[in-house]
Amino acid sequence: MTIQELINELQYSIDELGYKPDTHICIDMLAESIDYIAGNVQDTYWEFLVDNDSRSDYNKDNWKISINVYDDEEIANA
């Protein structure tokens, strides 16, 4: 993901989905990752997605945005 793609995803979350600009962001290393399961967690990951799907909670103060991290091999095999 490029800087511009990240900016676009975050701006979309604010403008179109109604996230507050001060919403907290967390980064999740997904458990299905090959490296995670093998215990070989990398220092650097290049593949990630913005997860802006916490809108089921009607209270926007509880909404969170997560950046889901994948290893390169997992994306290549998808």
C-alpha positions in Angstrom: 0.0 0.0 0.0 1.3 3.4 -0.9 1.1 6.6 1.3 -1.6 7.9 -1.1 -3.6 4.7 -0.9 -3.5 4.9 2.9 -4.5 8.6 2.9 -7.4 7.8 0.5 -8.6 4.9 2.7 -8.5 7.0 5.9 -10.1 10.0 4.2 -12.9 7.7 2.9 -13.4 6.4 6.4 -13.9 10.0 7.6 -15.9 11.4 4.7 -18.0 8.5 3.5 -18.3 6.2 6.6 -18.6 8.9 9.3 -15.5 8.1 11.3 -14.3 10.9 13.6 -10.9 12.3 12.6 -9.6 11.6 16.1 -10.6 7.9 15.9 -7.8 5.6 17.3 -6.0 3.3 14.9 -4.6 0.0 15.9 -2.3 -2.4 13.9 -3.3 -6.1 13.9 -0.9 -8.9 12.9 -3.4 -11.4 11.5 -3.2 -14.8 13.2 -3.5 -16.6 9.9 -0.2 -15.2 8.8 2.3 -18.0 8.0 5.1 -16.2 9.9 2.9 -15.6 12.9 1.9 -19.2 13.2 5.5 -20.4 12.7 6.7 -18.0 15.4 8.9 -16.2 12.8 7.4 -12.7 13.1 9.0 -10.3 10.7 10.2 -6.8 11.5 8.8 -5.3 8.4 5.6 -6.0 6.5 4.7 -4.5 3.2 1.1 -5.7 2.7 -1.7 -4.3 4.8 -5.3 -3.3 4.5 -7.3 -0.6 6.4 -10.2 -2.3 8.2 -12.9 0.4 8.8 -15.7 -2.0 9.6 -16.6 -1.2 13.3 -19.6 0.8 12.3 -22.0 -1.8 13.7 -21.6 0.0 17.1 -23.9 3.1 16.9 -21.7 5.1 19.3 -18.9 6.6 17.1 -16.8 7.0 20.2 -16.4 3.2 20.2 -15.3 3.0 16.6 -11.8 1.9 15.8 -9.8 1.6 12.5 -7.5 -1.3 12.3 -4.5 -1.8 9.9 -4.4 -5.5 9.2 -0.9 -6.7 8.4 -0.1 -9.6 6.1 3.1 -11.2 5.1 4.2 -11.2 1.4 3.9 -14.9 1.0 0.3 -14.9 2.3 -0.7 -12.3 -0.3 1.1 -14.2 -3.1 -0.8 -17.4 -2.2 -4.2 -15.8 -1.9 
